[in-house]
């Protein structure tokens, strides 16, 4: 009898993360085709809202595993770890670097959201807005004393993403 254990854990994680990520963009494509493109802005807002909800789930995982998030570097490292859990091993980068003061900089060099969007011909702005919604909600849920700004993005044609986390003013 075939069982899920016949598939290596790393492969299961990759497949599950990819399927979950693809599903949101697949829904968008299906609704766009069904409505003949009539509700483009509404679809893009809905996609961003879905990713925002996913970002809020970071605090659930952080709480469950008592992950640190008191400083900007801790928030950044926890965000990166949970994002890799959610998005899969295709998410890769240079990690977390020190920022100004209590700040931190996250560098990403490979993004499954951007890769999938490119494969299906989705406008990078849709992915960028979804990623910002996810990232903003995640950082806020991990520690509301911190904010995040995106300086560069793969989805907008860059060679990497650069996100800066700093204490709210």
Order of alpha helices (4+ residues) and beta strands (2+ residues): alpha-alpha-alpha-alpha-beta-beta-alpha-alpha-beta-beta
